[in-house]
Amino acid sequence: MAKLSLLLSMSDQTPDLFGFKPAQGDLFANEPARNNGVGVADPDDIRARLQKMLAEARAAQSRPPWNERTTRMYQIVFPQMANWLPDSEAEQLRFEFERELRRLTEAA
């Protein structure tokens, strides 16, 4: 019993008989998790942005409405942004955007 009370009275940073000192614990272990909005997207905002890009592509007649660099970026960004939406809606938007870019590429 005396050994147990001796062990309990030792702090986490007290070395044991062999000189081993435990590593420092997590400094923020007792704090609640915080979410400052990073990594969280509003589906309505995403939907509006994707619809705007799609409308610009649909309005174009013979070539993409953006310069080459922006067009390449949208080809990457559009499908990724759609991941924030429900699967069926995301797939439909991706399909329509790819169809419009194909149409514009063939017309050029």
Protein Blocks (a to p, Z undefined) as FASTA:
>chain_A
ZZmmmmmmpcfklccfkopacddddfklmpccddehiapacfklmmmmmmmmmmmmmmpm
kbcfbdfklmmmmmmmmmmmmmmpcfklmmmmmmmmmmmmmmmmmmZZ
